[in-house]
Amino acid sequence: MKNENLTVRNYIIYVIFVLFSFSIMVLDYFSNQEISSTISKRMNFLIPSNINFSDYIEFFDNDLFQTRNSLINENIRLKNEVLELRQLKIENDLLKDELDSNKNLIESVDSTNYFYIKTTPFIKNNESKFLVSGGYDQNFMKDDIVVNDEGFVIGFVDKIFQNHSEIIFLTDSDFSMPGLDRFGNEYLVQNNGSEILVYTTLVRELSSNIDFIFTDTRFDQPSRFPIVSLTDAKITTDDNKISSTLEINNTTFSFTDLYIVKINDLP
């Protein structure tokens, strides 16, 4: 019963609304559209006619999404910068270790006992050996060591002429030089044509904790110049012998700044 009354009431309201709308239309017609004009003016007041809705649509389409893309790009940039900073930190730590190692090398050489003559390779002879400037005119002697700007031995003087000399470099297949480690063990550093061999000829203390092989005065050489580094190399200790091998590609060096090491005879 209640639902029937509600249905009847809705029907009556609908009929009244239709009749009211029809009456408004009739009145507007006979009043020369005064009613519709008034309503139109009031609507213009409530909703200004100069609003351009396309501007709002453009705002949401462009500015909003442009801001979102900018945030995404900025986030990607920051992530890349973090990765670069991590890589730089790793490289910085490696450089610090290398700097400390080179500092120890520099401190181990008494530079007051030696002086250095700068020279430059200029040609290869028929035996594929490099010739460098300087010879008897610079007081070069056979087996004078040749070092680079880092202080590493990269060769030695083999043949001497008036104003040039022939050098055997570490990368030459006939390179051979004796050396010592920090324990006093004696070594021979040789190039066999495919790799650098490092092995003991006399062991005083068996250890695999070898960092550098140095020159020494007992071999008629200036003392404590590093020949090779075994810090990252695999070292074998078998039958009271110490040995290791190095790839020739890892012993490359620049030919721009070479120095012949001479003993300082001044008091």
trRosetta pair geometry for C-beta under 8 A, 3 or more apart (Angstrom, degrees):
i j d omega theta_ij theta_ji phi_ij phi_ji
1 4 5.8 -54 -152 32 32 112
1 5 6.7 32 151 -18 64 104
2 5 5.8 -54 -153 34 34 111
2 6 6.5 34 150 -19 66 105
3 6 5.6 -52 -148 35 35 113
3 7 6.4 37 153 -21 66 104
4 7 5.7 -52 -150 33 33 112
4 8 6.5 32 153 -18 65 105
5 8 5.8 -55 -149 37 32 111
5 9 6.3 34 152 -22 65 106
6 9 5.6 -54 -147 35 31 113
6 10 6.4 31 155 -18 65 105
7 10 5.9 -54 -149 36 31 110
7 11 6.4 33 151 -21 64 106
8 11 5.6 -55 -151 34 32 114
8 12 6.4 33 152 -21 65 104
9 12 5.7 -53 -149 34 32 111
9 13 6.5 31 153 -18 65 104
10 13 5.7 -53 -147 36 33 110
10 14 6.3 36 153 -22 65 106
11 14 5.7 -54 -151 34 31 114
11 15 6.4 29 153 -18 65 105
12 15 5.8 -55 -150 35 32 110
12 16 6.3 33 152 -20 66 105
13 16 5.7 -54 -147 36 32 112
13 17 6.3 33 154 -21 65 105
14 17 5.8 -54 -150 34 30 111
14 18 6.5 28 153 -18 64 104
15 18 5.8 -54 -151 35 33 111
15 19 6.3 29 153 -16 66 108
16 19 5.8 -58 -147 40 30 109
16 20 6.1 32 153 -22 66 107
17 20 5.6 -53 -144 36 29 111
17 21 6.3 29 156 -18 64 106
18 21 5.9 -56 -149 37 29 109
18 22 6.3 28 154 -18 64 108
19 22 5.7 -55 -146 38 31 112
19 23 6.2 34 153 -23 65 106
20 23 5.7 -54 -148 34 30 113
20 24 6.5 33 152 -21 64 104
21 24 5.7 -51 -150 33 33 112
21 25 6.5 33 152 -19 64 105
22 25 5.7 -54 -152 35 33 113
22 26 6.5 32 151 -19 66 104
23 26 5.7 -53 -148 35 33 110
23 27 6.3 30 154 -16 66 107
24 27 5.8 -56 -146 39 30 109
24 28 6.1 30 155 -20 65 109
24 35 6.4 -158 -172 143 87 160
25 28 5.7 -55 -145 37 28 111
25 29 6.4 32 154 -24 63 105
26 29 5.7 -54 -152 32 31 113
26 30 6.5 12 159 -4 66 108
27 30 6.3 -64 -144 46 30 98
27 31 5.8 12 161 -7 67 119
27 35 6.2 70 106 -26 101 144
28 31 6.0 -66 -134 47 26 101
28 33 5.5 37 174 -116 90 47
28 34 7.0 -149 -134 48 63 59
28 35 4.1 -93 -95 46 94 117
28 36 5.2 73 -157 -23 136 96
29 33 7.5 24 -99 -65 30 67
31 34 4.3 -71 136 20 114 111
31 35 6.3 84 69 -17 135 89
33 36 4.8 -47 -167 45 87 112
33 37 5.6 94 130 -28 87 97
34 37 5.8 -59 -147 37 28 112
34 38 6.3 30 156 -20 65 107
35 38 5.9 -57 -152 34 29 110
35 39 6.5 25 154 -15 64 107
36 39 5.7 -54 -146 39 33 111
36 40 6.2 38 153 -24 66 106
37 40 5.6 -54 -148 35 30 114
37 41 6.5 31 154 -19 65 103
38 41 5.9 -54 -150 34 31 109
38 42 6.5 26 154 -15 64 107
39 42 5.8 -58 -149 39 32 109
39 43 6.3 33 153 -20 66 107
40 43 5.7 -56 -149 36 30 112
40 44 6.5 34 152 -21 64 103
41 44 5.7 -52 -152 32 33 113
41 45 6.7 34 150 -20 64 102
42 45 5.5 -51 -153 32 37 114
42 46 6.5 30 152 -15 67 105
43 46 5.7 -55 -145 40 35 107
43 47 6.1 -19 170 32 71 101
44 47 7.0 -75 -130 67 22 67
44 48 7.3 49 178 -121 62 33
44 49 5.6 -18 -142 -38 93 108
47 51 7.2 -80 176 17 79 135
48 51 5.4 110 83 -28 91 96
52 55 4.7 78 95 -10 101 107
52 56 8.0 168 102 -4 61 80
53 56 5.6 -49 -162 34 52 111
53 57 6.3 52 143 -19 74 103
54 57 5.4 -54 -147 40 39 113
54 58 6.0 43 152 -23 69 104
55 58 5.6 -53 -147 36 30 112
55 59 6.4 37 150 -26 63 101
56 59 5.5 -46 -151 27 34 116
56 60 6.7 25 155 -11 64 102
57 60 6.1 -58 -153 40 33 104
57 61 6.0 26 152 -17 67 113
58 61 5.6 -60 -139 43 31 109
58 62 5.6 -2 172 6 70 116
58 63 8.0 69 131 -7 67 93
59 62 6.8 -70 -131 49 17 87
59 63 5.1 -23 -162 24 61 123
59 64 7.0 72 143 -23 65 95
60 63 7.5 -30 -74 51 14 87
60 64 5.2 -1 -151 5 46 137
61 64 7.4 81 18 39 8 101
61 65 6.7 -31 172 9 35 123
62 65 6.6 -82 -149 46 14 95
62 66 5.6 12 165 -20 61 119
63 66 5.7 -59 -138 39 23 112
63 67 6.3 26 160 -21 62 105
64 67 6.0 -57 -156 32 26 110
64 68 6.7 22 150 -16 61 107
65 68 5.4 -50 -147 36 39 114
65 69 6.3 39 153 -18 68 103
66 69 5.8 -53 -147 37 32 110
66 70 6.3 36 153 -22 64 105
67 70 5.6 -53 -149 34 31 114
67 71 6.5 32 153 -19 64 103
68 71 5.8 -53 -152 33 32 111
68 72 6.6 31 151 -18 64 105
69 72 5.6 -53 -148 36 35 112
69 73 6.2 33 154 -17 68 106
70 73 5.8 -56 -146 39 30 109
70 74 6.1 31 154 -20 65 108
71 74 5.7 -54 -144 37 29 112
71 75 6.3 33 155 -22 63 105
72 75 5.7 -55 -151 33 30 112
72 76 6.6 29 152 -17 64 104
73 76 5.7 -54 -150 36 34 111
73 77 6.3 36 152 -21 66 105
74 77 5.5 -52 -147 35 33 114
74 78 6.4 33 154 -19 65 104
75 78 5.8 -53 -148 35 30 110
75 79 6.5 32 152 -19 63 105
76 79 5.7 -54 -150 35 32 112
76 80 6.5 31 153 -18 65 105
77 80 5.8 -56 -151 36 31 110
77 81 6.4 32 152 -20 65 105
78 81 5.6 -52 -148 35 33 113
78 82 6.5 38 152 -22 65 102
79 82 5.7 -51 -152 31 33 113
79 83 6.6 32 151 -16 64 104
80 83 5.7 -54 -151 37 35 111
80 84 6.3 35 151 -19 67 105
81 84 5.5 -52 -145 38 34 112
81 85 6.2 36 154 -22 66 105
82 85 5.7 -53 -147 35 30 112
82 86 6.5 33 152 -20 63 103
83 86 5.7 -52 -151 33 32 112
83 87 6.5 31 152 -17 64 105
84 87 5.7 -55 -150 38 33 111
84 88 6.2 34 152 -20 67 106
85 88 5.5 -52 -144 38 32 113
85 89 6.4 38 153 -24 64 102
86 89 5.7 -51 -151 30 32 113
86 90 6.7 32 151 -18 63 102
87 90 5.7 -52 -153 34 35 111
87 91 6.4 30 151 -13 67 106
88 91 5.6 -55 -145 42 34 110
88 92 6.0 39 153 -25 67 106
89 92 5.5 -52 -144 35 30 114
89 93 6.4 32 155 -20 63 102
90 93 5.9 -53 -151 33 30 110
90 94 6.6 28 151 -16 63 105
91 94 5.6 -54 -149 37 34 112
91 95 6.2 34 153 -19 67 106
92 95 5.7 -54 -146 38 32 111
92 96 6.4 37 152 -23 64 103
93 96 5.6 -50 -150 32 32 114
93 97 6.6 33 152 -18 63 102
94 97 5.7 -53 -152 35 33 111
94 98 6.3 31 151 -16 66 107
95 98 5.5 -54 -145 40 34 111
95 99 6.0 38 153 -24 67 105
96 99 5.6 -53 -144 35 29 112
96 100 6.4 31 155 -18 64 104
97 100 5.8 -53 -150 36 30 110
97 101 6.4 30 151 -19 63 107
98 101 5.5 -55 -149 37 32 113
98 102 6.2 29 154 -16 67 105
99 102 5.8 -54 -144 40 31 107
99 103 6.1 36 153 -25 64 106
100 103 5.5 -52 -147 33 30 116
100 104 6.6 32 153 -20 62 102
101 104 5.8 -54 -156 32 32 110
101 105 6.6 33 147 -20 64 104
101 211 7.7 -157 -142 -176 110 128
101 231 7.4 -32 -127 -68 149 159
102 105 5.3 -51 -151 34 39 116
102 106 6.3 39 152 -21 69 102
102 150 6.8 -84 -128 -162 121 95
102 151 7.7 135 -154 34 88 124
103 106 5.7 -51 -147 35 32 110
103 107 6.3 27 155 -15 65 108
104 107 5.8 -57 -145 41 30 108
104 108 6.2 33 154 -27 65 108
105 108 5.7 -58 -150 30 29 112
105 109 6.9 14 157 -10 63 106
105 151 5.9 153 138 91 123 142
105 212 7.2 99 -99 -44 105 169
105 226 5.8 -50 -134 -19 125 126
106 109 6.4 -67 -156 37 31 100
106 111 7.9 -7 -171 -44 77 119
106 151 6.7 -168 -86 -35 69 163
108 214 7.8 -97 133 -110 138 147
108 224 4.7 -148 136 -178 98 131
109 114 7.6 -45 171 26 108 132
109 151 6.7 -152 -2 -159 156 134
109 223 7.6 170 -124 97 70 68
109 224 4.9 -172 -88 102 68 111
109 225 6.3 56 -100 -78 129 65
110 113 4.8 54 103 0 105 113
110 114 7.7 119 93 2 67 92
110 223 7.7 25 26 73 98 107
110 224 7.6 86 4 47 72 138
111 114 6.3 -82 -153 53 45 90
112 264 6.9 -96 154 48 49 155
113 222 7.3 159 111 -147 111 103
113 223 8.0 9 88 38 151 98
113 263 6.6 -35 158 -147 84 73
113 264 5.5 -168 179 34 29 105
114 222 5.5 50 -88 -143 135 146
114 261 5.4 -14 -170 -168 134 94
114 262 6.5 141 -159 75 77 42
114 263 6.1 -56 -103 -110 70 37
114 264 5.7 -142 -88 -19 12 94
115 262 5.6 -26 66 67 78 96
115 264 5.3 98 -18 -81 93 95
116 147 7.6 -75 -126 55 121 113
116 259 4.0 -7 -172 -174 115 129
116 260 7.0 145 -159 68 59 44
116 261 6.0 -27 -103 -100 76 57
116 262 7.3 170 -92 21 25 81
117 134 6.2 133 139 -137 130 160
117 138 5.6 121 -174 179 159 129
117 140 7.9 -120 70 -77 151 88
117 259 6.5 139 64 -160 40 68
117 260 4.5 -19 60 56 101 100
117 262 6.3 50 -13 -11 106 121
118 257 6.9 -50 -141 -154 106 73
118 258 7.2 119 -157 77 58 50
118 259 5.6 -36 -95 -99 53 78
119 132 4.5 63 149 164 126 121
119 133 5.2 -168 -151 63 87 77
119 134 4.9 -88 -104 14 124 131
119 138 7.9 167 -79 86 117 176
119 146 7.8 -75 56 -130 122 109
119 258 5.3 -51 72 89 79 100
119 259 7.1 141 19 -107 80 26
119 260 5.9 45 -5 -18 128 102
120 132 6.4 162 79 -148 25 86
120 133 5.7 20 49 14 74 112
120 255 7.4 88 -156 152 68 85
120 256 7.5 -14 -123 -162 100 33
120 258 6.6 148 -93 34 38 103
121 130 4.2 -34 -135 -176 126 126
121 131 6.8 116 -148 72 70 39
121 132 5.1 -54 -86 -88 54 81
121 167 7.1 -95 -91 35 103 134
121 255 5.1 -54 32 -172 121 123
121 258 7.0 66 -23 6 84 149
122 131 6.2 -51 55 90 81 89
122 132 7.0 123 2 -122 82 35
122 133 6.3 67 -17 -45 126 89
122 164 7.7 -88 40 -126 119 129
123 130 7.6 147 84 -149 33 58
123 131 5.2 -7 66 46 81 111
124 128 5.5 -1 179 -142 125 42
124 129 6.6 144 -152 66 75 26
124 130 5.8 -46 -96 -90 71 52
124 131 7.3 170 -105 3 20 83
125 128 7.3 -86 69 -17 59 14
125 129 5.5 -12 39 57 103 82
125 131 5.9 88 -40 -39 99 111
125 166 6.7 -41 4 -109 138 114
129 158 7.2 -76 -166 50 148 141
129 166 4.9 38 126 -166 132 107
129 167 6.9 171 175 62 95 48
129 168 6.7 -42 -136 -85 115 61
129 172 7.1 29 -110 -111 80 145
130 166 7.3 139 81 -152 45 58
130 167 5.1 -28 78 55 97 102
130 169 6.6 43 20 -27 125 118
130 255 7.8 -141 -139 -135 157 130
131 164 5.0 28 176 164 108 127
131 165 6.9 158 -153 78 66 31
131 166 5.8 -39 -97 -93 70 61
131 167 7.5 155 -109 8 20 84
132 146 7.8 149 -11 -115 166 140
132 164 6.5 164 80 -158 37 79
132 165 5.6 -22 58 61 88 84
132 167 5.5 43 -9 -23 118 125
132 258 6.7 -90 -129 87 144 142
133 163 7.0 -25 -158 156 68 81
133 164 5.9 -53 -115 -105 33 80
134 137 6.9 -125 -144 70 52 89
134 138 3.9 -19 -156 14 99 150
134 140 5.7 113 139 -42 96 128
134 163 7.0 -39 -96 -174 13 51
134 164 6.8 65 48 -112 33 36
134 165 6.1 -34 92 2 72 109
134 260 6.7 -140 111 -3 151 145
135 138 6.4 101 40 27 24 91
135 140 5.5 -79 -148 36 28 125
135 160 5.0 139 -159 -172 87 78
135 161 4.6 -71 -131 74 159 52
135 162 5.3 82 82 95 138 16
135 163 5.2 -90 22 -58 111 3
135 164 5.2 -3 -45 43 117 20
135 165 4.9 160 -99 -54 76 83
136 139 7.3 36 -168 -82 39 29
136 140 6.9 -82 -67 43 29 83
136 160 6.0 109 -53 151 74 113
136 161 7.1 -92 -6 128 96 25
136 162 5.3 -46 38 -129 111 40
136 163 7.7 -58 44 -58 74 40
137 162 6.2 50 -29 165 100 65
137 163 5.2 11 12 -98 134 71
138 260 7.3 100 129 58 132 150
139 262 7.1 64 99 -124 112 143
140 144 5.7 -112 -159 17 76 150
140 157 5.5 -176 175 -131 113 162
140 160 5.2 -178 96 -121 108 121
140 165 5.2 -87 119 -62 163 148
140 260 6.1 -65 -111 -165 98 162
141 144 5.2 113 62 -44 71 105
141 157 6.8 121 86 78 37 142
141 160 7.1 -37 -119 -54 20 154
142 157 5.9 -137 -128 105 31 97
142 158 6.8 27 -140 -156 85 21
142 159 7.6 16 -103 -90 96 27
142 160 6.5 -111 -62 -17 72 114
143 156 5.3 -6 -146 172 43 130
143 157 6.4 -56 9 62 13 80
143 220 6.8 44 116 106 143 113
143 221 7.5 -102 153 -88 106 82
144 156 6.5 158 78 -160 39 75
144 157 4.3 28 47 11 90 124
144 260 5.2 27 140 -164 131 102
144 261 6.7 179 -177 59 87 64
144 262 7.0 -12 -140 -82 125 69
145 153 5.2 -57 -171 -126 122 108
145 155 7.6 147 -162 90 57 41
145 156 5.3 -43 -106 -101 49 85
145 215 6.2 -61 -65 -87 160 160
145 221 6.1 60 -36 -151 125 104
145 222 6.5 -114 29 33 126 101
145 225 6.3 150 117 77 157 154
145 260 7.7 146 82 -149 43 54
145 261 5.2 -5 69 36 93 117
146 153 7.1 98 71 -156 51 64
146 154 5.7 -68 104 66 95 80
146 155 4.2 -7 52 70 124 86
146 156 6.1 -160 4 -84 87 27
146 157 7.0 122 -44 -45 101 70
146 167 5.8 21 -26 -143 158 128
146 169 7.6 -62 73 -102 137 72
146 258 5.6 -3 -175 -176 109 109
146 259 7.0 148 -158 73 59 41
146 260 6.0 -33 -100 -93 71 61
146 261 7.7 -168 -94 0 21 84
147 150 7.9 -131 169 69 96 54
147 151 5.6 -11 178 -152 135 30
147 152 6.2 149 -151 73 84 31
147 153 5.6 -51 -93 -91 78 45
147 154 6.6 118 -132 8 28 86
147 225 6.0 -102 -86 -165 131 134
147 258 7.5 150 76 -158 35 60
147 259 5.3 -28 64 65 83 97
147 261 5.9 53 -1 -42 115 113
148 151 7.4 -50 70 12 64 20
148 152 5.5 -3 35 55 101 86
148 154 5.3 64 -35 -21 98 134
148 253 5.3 -126 -67 -176 151 132
148 254 6.7 108 -146 56 129 81
148 257 6.5 87 -163 90 68 83
148 258 6.4 -43 -101 -104 57 60
148 259 7.6 137 -121 17 10 89
149 254 7.9 -17 15 66 107 119
149 257 4.4 31 -49 99 113 135
149 259 7.6 107 -81 -13 52 116
151 225 6.3 -140 170 -143 83 84
151 226 6.7 68 117 30 93 94
152 225 7.5 137 -138 169 22 87
152 226 5.3 -46 -114 86 71 95
152 227 7.3 100 -168 -139 77 15
152 228 8.0 72 -159 -86 113 32
152 253 7.4 -148 82 -103 125 142
153 156 7.6 7 -172 -59 110 85
153 170 7.4 120 118 -62 75 118
153 177 7.1 -140 134 125 144 168
153 215 6.2 112 -53 -42 146 118
153 225 5.3 99 -50 127 100 113
153 226 6.8 -157 6 96 86 42
153 227 4.5 -30 54 -107 123 64
154 169 5.9 -14 149 -148 83 88
154 170 5.3 -90 -159 -4 53 113
154 253 5.2 -93 -118 52 141 162
154 258 7.2 -101 62 -123 129 101
155 167 4.8 60 137 171 143 105
155 168 5.6 176 -158 90 98 46
155 169 3.9 -53 -80 -105 126 50
155 170 6.0 -113 -67 -23 68 66
155 172 7.6 69 -117 9 109 116
155 175 7.1 -92 -117 -116 70 119
156 167 7.2 163 80 -152 25 74
156 168 6.0 -12 57 58 75 93
156 177 6.6 143 -22 -91 134 122
157 160 6.4 34 168 -70 122 95
157 165 5.2 -29 -142 164 104 142
157 166 7.5 104 -162 74 61 51
157 167 6.2 -49 -102 -102 47 70
157 260 6.9 36 -49 -126 121 117
158 165 7.7 142 47 168 57 92
158 166 5.0 -58 66 99 100 96
158 167 6.6 142 7 -128 94 17
158 168 4.7 81 -47 -19 129 103
159 165 6.5 170 89 -162 53 67
159 166 4.0 23 49 36 97 118
160 165 4.9 -17 -111 -112 61 100
160 166 7.8 -117 -59 24 32 74
161 164 5.2 1 62 65 114 71
161 165 6.5 -171 24 -84 73 46
161 166 7.9 74 -11 -20 101 84
168 172 5.1 -108 -163 56 75 150
168 174 6.2 -80 -146 88 131 92
168 175 5.5 167 150 -93 104 73
169 172 5.1 115 58 -15 68 99
169 175 6.6 -61 102 -78 34 130
170 175 5.3 122 -131 -169 31 169
170 189 8.0 -32 -133 139 98 122
170 191 6.6 141 175 -55 51 128
170 196 7.1 0 175 -102 99 129
170 227 7.8 155 -102 -176 125 83
170 228 7.9 143 -147 -73 140 98
170 251 5.4 -111 121 155 129 134
170 253 7.7 72 42 5 123 126
171 175 7.4 85 37 -18 19 144
171 191 6.9 128 -158 -121 16 155
171 248 5.9 98 -131 -167 80 108
171 251 6.3 178 -75 98 84 110
171 252 7.3 46 -77 -100 135 54
172 175 4.9 120 68 -38 84 96
172 191 6.2 131 86 68 45 153
173 191 5.5 -133 -133 117 29 108
173 192 7.2 -5 -156 153 81 16
173 193 4.1 28 -130 -88 116 75
174 191 7.2 -18 26 68 12 104
175 189 7.7 -38 132 118 101 87
175 190 6.8 159 96 -150 69 42
175 191 4.2 55 49 9 101 118
176 188 6.6 -7 -166 -176 91 101
176 189 7.2 162 -150 85 41 55
176 190 4.7 8 -108 -107 83 84
176 191 7.5 -119 -60 22 60 70
177 188 7.5 155 80 -156 33 57
177 189 5.1 -17 63 59 84 101
177 215 7.7 -48 163 -98 122 90
177 227 6.1 -169 96 -130 131 144
178 186 6.6 -13 -170 -173 107 96
178 187 6.8 147 -161 82 57 53
178 188 5.7 -36 -100 -99 63 65
178 189 7.6 162 -106 15 12 78
178 201 7.4 -50 -128 19 103 140
178 216 7.8 -71 118 41 98 98
178 219 4.6 -168 78 -112 122 149
178 221 8.0 -167 73 -11 89 136
179 186 7.6 152 84 -157 36 54
179 187 4.8 -24 68 65 84 104
179 188 7.7 147 22 -98 77 19
179 189 5.7 27 6 -15 125 114
179 213 4.1 76 117 164 143 100
179 214 5.8 153 -168 70 101 30
179 215 6.0 -62 -116 -83 86 38
179 216 6.9 126 -149 -2 45 96
179 219 7.6 -66 -78 7 34 158
179 227 5.0 -103 -84 7 153 142
180 184 6.3 -25 -164 -138 117 31
180 185 6.8 143 -154 73 65 44
180 186 6.0 -34 -97 -101 73 54
180 187 6.9 173 -88 15 21 90
180 213 7.0 149 69 -160 25 65
180 214 5.4 -34 66 64 81 87
180 215 7.8 28 22 146 87 7
180 216 4.6 48 -1 -36 126 138
180 218 7.9 78 -48 41 130 117
181 184 7.3 -48 70 19 68 18
181 185 4.9 5 35 52 108 96
181 187 6.8 77 -31 -24 90 123
181 210 5.1 -64 -135 -135 144 103
181 211 7.7 130 -155 43 97 61
181 212 7.2 154 -130 84 70 47
181 213 5.9 -48 -77 -102 73 61
181 214 7.3 128 -107 13 25 87
181 242 7.9 -41 -9 99 150 156
182 210 7.8 169 23 -135 90 62
182 211 6.9 26 -8 36 126 101
182 212 7.5 72 -36 55 98 79
182 214 7.8 79 -65 -1 63 124
183 204 6.2 -174 138 76 92 98
183 205 4.1 -117 179 59 130 119
183 207 5.9 145 -48 28 157 128
183 210 7.9 -79 5 -98 112 84
184 204 4.6 -25 94 49 107 149
184 205 6.9 79 49 10 92 103
185 200 5.3 -52 171 -122 114 119
185 202 6.6 -174 -157 94 58 63
185 203 5.2 3 -128 -123 109 53
185 204 5.5 -148 -78 27 63 81
185 205 6.5 -112 -50 48 102 67
185 242 6.3 39 155 30 159 138
186 200 6.5 97 77 -158 54 73
186 201 4.9 -57 108 62 105 91
186 202 4.0 35 37 44 114 99
187 198 5.9 -1 -174 -171 133 80
187 199 6.6 150 -149 82 83 26
187 200 5.5 -57 -95 -99 68 48
187 201 6.6 147 -124 5 15 84
187 213 5.3 -70 58 -137 151 128
187 242 7.7 -66 -93 85 104 106
188 197 7.8 5 103 107 87 97
188 198 7.8 180 84 -143 46 42
188 199 6.2 -16 54 63 86 75
188 201 5.6 73 -24 -39 101 116
189 196 6.7 -4 -172 -177 88 104
189 197 7.4 165 -154 86 40 55
189 198 5.4 -2 -107 -103 76 80
189 213 6.0 148 -60 109 125 153
189 227 5.3 -166 0 136 166 142
189 228 5.9 161 -130 -3 139 124
190 196 7.2 158 83 -158 39 57
190 197 4.7 -13 64 59 92 102
190 198 8.0 179 26 -74 65 39
191 195 7.8 -164 -144 102 60 26
191 196 5.7 -33 -96 -102 69 68
191 197 7.6 177 -88 17 18 78
191 248 7.1 70 -139 -99 107 111
192 195 6.3 -1 47 57 100 65
192 197 5.7 54 -22 -16 113 118
194 248 7.2 -135 166 -14 25 123
195 245 5.0 23 146 -176 136 110
195 246 6.5 160 -177 75 88 43
195 247 6.0 -55 -123 -108 92 39
195 248 6.1 -131 -112 -31 37 84
196 228 6.6 165 143 -101 147 153
196 245 6.6 145 77 -164 57 57
196 246 4.0 -16 60 61 114 98
196 247 7.5 -16 17 55 91 7
196 248 6.3 134 -30 -82 89 64
196 251 6.1 85 -33 -32 144 150
197 243 7.5 -24 -171 -162 84 101
197 245 5.9 -23 -103 -107 55 80
198 213 6.3 -148 -147 -38 126 152
198 228 6.2 -123 -81 68 137 146
198 230 6.7 -138 96 -80 162 121
198 233 7.8 59 40 125 138 164
198 243 6.6 152 91 -157 61 52
198 244 4.7 -12 65 63 111 87
198 245 7.0 -174 22 -84 81 30
198 246 6.8 51 -13 -9 116 103
199 241 6.7 3 -168 175 96 110
199 242 7.1 166 -149 92 50 54
199 243 4.0 1 -107 -109 89 95
199 244 7.6 179 -73 24 59 51
200 203 5.0 47 157 -66 154 88
200 241 5.4 -166 51 -153 110 67
200 242 4.6 75 -28 46 122 84
200 243 7.0 -105 5 -63 77 67
203 206 5.8 33 175 -76 131 75
203 240 5.5 -170 59 167 152 83
203 241 6.6 -136 -43 -102 137 37
203 242 6.4 133 -103 -3 114 99
206 237 5.7 109 -177 -162 101 127
206 240 6.1 -94 -81 -134 130 59
206 242 6.9 176 -140 -55 67 104
207 210 6.7 138 103 -52 91 78
207 237 7.4 -143 104 -92 6 147
207 242 7.5 -1 63 -93 47 139
208 235 4.4 156 -154 95 86 123
208 236 7.9 36 -112 -78 111 3
208 237 5.2 -106 -65 -24 96 124
208 242 7.2 -178 -95 -130 56 105
210 213 7.5 21 172 -60 120 77
210 230 4.6 7 105 79 104 138
210 235 5.7 142 32 -108 113 154
210 242 6.8 116 -41 174 145 140
210 244 7.6 -146 70 -18 138 143
211 229 6.8 -33 165 -150 62 78
211 230 6.5 171 -174 60 11 79
211 231 5.3 25 -143 -78 70 86
212 226 4.3 -62 -170 -126 134 111
212 227 7.6 137 176 39 86 60
212 228 7.2 171 -151 88 64 42
212 229 5.4 -34 -99 -106 78 63
212 230 7.0 177 -88 18 24 79
212 231 7.7 -2 -57 -41 68 92
213 226 7.0 98 68 -157 47 66
213 227 4.8 -47 95 52 97 107
213 228 5.2 18 38 49 111 82
213 230 6.9 72 -25 -19 92 111
214 223 7.4 36 150 -178 119 59
214 224 5.1 -16 -170 -128 138 37
214 225 6.4 131 -157 61 78 33
214 226 5.7 -50 -97 -94 70 48
214 227 6.7 170 -112 -4 16 86
215 219 6.9 -116 -164 62 73 121
215 221 4.0 -109 -179 130 113 137
215 222 6.1 45 109 76 136 59
215 223 6.3 -152 102 -127 83 25
215 224 6.9 -59 63 17 75 16
215 225 4.5 8 23 50 119 89
215 227 6.4 116 -49 -50 76 100
216 219 5.5 83 70 14 79 97
216 221 6.1 64 58 62 31 107
216 223 5.4 34 -131 -121 45 80
216 224 7.5 66 -91 -45 62 51
217 220 7.2 34 -170 -93 48 18
217 221 6.5 -128 -91 64 30 56
217 222 7.3 7 -81 -134 76 19
217 223 4.9 -33 -32 -62 90 105
221 225 7.6 -112 153 36 114 111
222 225 6.1 52 94 -15 99 121
222 261 5.1 -99 19 135 152 132
222 263 6.3 -174 -88 -76 101 82
225 261 6.8 -119 -63 -43 157 169
226 229 6.6 24 173 -65 134 77
228 246 6.2 -144 -165 -15 139 160
228 251 7.2 -43 -116 -107 102 118
229 232 7.4 39 123 18 105 82
229 233 7.6 155 115 -11 62 109
230 233 4.4 -73 -151 43 66 121
230 235 6.0 68 169 -73 127 114
230 244 5.4 104 -131 65 120 169
230 246 7.9 -111 -99 -65 70 114
233 244 4.7 77 135 -179 130 135
233 245 7.4 -177 -165 67 121 38
233 246 5.9 -61 -104 -83 134 86
234 244 6.4 165 84 -135 52 93
234 245 7.8 -7 63 43 93 76
235 242 6.5 -9 -176 -165 105 92
235 243 7.5 153 -158 78 60 35
235 244 4.8 -41 -104 -74 63 117
236 241 7.9 6 109 101 90 87
236 242 7.3 154 82 -153 54 43
236 243 5.0 -21 62 64 102 85
236 244 6.7 164 14 -77 77 58
237 241 7.2 175 -149 81 46 44
237 242 5.5 -9 -100 -99 78 72
238 241 6.0 -20 73 56 60 93
238 243 7.9 -39 33 23 91 109
246 250 5.9 -113 178 70 95 120
246 251 6.2 83 131 -47 126 113
247 250 4.6 87 71 2 91 104
247 251 7.6 -173 97 -7 53 87
248 251 5.7 -66 -156 37 42 108
248 252 8.0 75 148 -54 64 73
249 252 6.4 -13 -170 -29 43 109
254 257 6.9 30 104 29 114 76
255 258 6.7 -19 -159 -38 53 117
